[in-house]
Amino acid sequence: MRRIYMDANATTPLLPEVFDAMRPFWIEQFGNASSIHQQGQHARAAVENAREQVAALLRCRATEIVFTSGGTESDNLALFGVLQPYLASQGASKEPAHLITSAIEHHAVLHAAEALRDRGIEVTFLPCTPSGLIEPAALEAAMRPHTKLVSIMLANNETGVLQPISELAAIARAHGALFHTDAVQAAGKLPLDLSKTGPLAPVDLLSISGHKMYAPQGTGILFSRRNVRLSPLFFGGSHERQRRPGTENVAGIVALGKAAELAQQWLAGSSPADLAALRDRLEQGLLAAIEEAGVNSIELPRVANTTNLYFDHVEAEALVIALDLKGLSVSGGSACQSGATEPSHVLTAMGLSPARARASIRLSLSRLTTAEDVDFALATIPAAVGRLRTLSPPWQKAVPALA
Ligand code: PLP
């Protein structure tokens, strides 16, 4: 059966060029980058070359790149790395510290913020507007003299909404606080310029995950600006300039470097606009074919590959399964936690009713998505929605002619 993948925000395929670049570092070139013999030097050179490739993508210094095990670790390193010195267990006389984040962050940030709150840090979770925006005025109003860190994501993983990061980061900086952004769903999809004169100049910390940009799962990056003092999460050797001890994942790091280089090439051409056009055709086609449907956050700037649609009177979970059986991989707008299907915290924070949040699915295209893939989705989704609605009592009541 033909299988079409439209879940790139969950994970992207490993690009063959990336695999080819990393492969030798598992087999012939297996050295430890800390060893002084030739195999070690070879591994060290490969790690430092990858650091340069990532720095070129982000327009920052190579020394500002910390390699991690993924987006979750990068987010935790940013939050705990900045706030660790203020934890209550470090001594009762420590000065108070305040963290501001938002209600629509990925759980890697949300749960880290909750853990910090449990350890005595004051935490504010900013609400978003009904379309999913974190308003700069809301951040300005929440800033306190003891706010040490603000963490707001760049692109939302469910809706694709892009936050006004330059403006938000400038507010944090004006108040003397550091600013972190989770750029896991933005890296490789849009230009990220962290140079002194670039739009992200006031950003101090930025997280990236390898497996959302065509490198393997279990690889990640934290950008940490030169002046930031970061306490490590782990204790051990002095790797990554004392910021992240542990023998480097040389093959994974080489893959990140190659993925960064490929991302830079991809961003320089017409591909991002082509991908946005594919996504827009998909959205418009589905809205034209399916009644009582809509796109969540359509009114805001969004990352080009993502659309989050609701089809009222359809359970997203049932639709995801029905589409899977037809050969189309997509994701539900709801997260399955401890066996119970909860409506998505992002859509709920936007004020969607639980029913509409449960009727929402996410389609996320990749660089490998083709026009034929979109045609397949346009043929498959309306039929599946129609079939599920005939089984839905609320739909039968709303549209008696179909009952
Ligand atoms: N942040 C965002 C916005 C994400 O979408 C994800 C993964 O879905 C993560 C963080 C976590 O990244 P990782 O899977 O590499 O730990």
Boltz pocket constraint, residues with backbone or C-beta under 6 A from the ligand:
constraints:
  - pocket:
      binder: B
      contacts: [[A, 9], [A, 10], [A, 69], [A, 70], [A, 71], [A, 72], [A, 73], [A, 75], [A, 106], [A, 108], [A, 153], [A, 155], [A, 156], [A, 157], [A, 182], [A, 184], [A, 185], [A, 208], [A, 209], [A, 210], [A, 211], [A, 218], [A, 219], [A, 220]]
      max_distance: 6.0
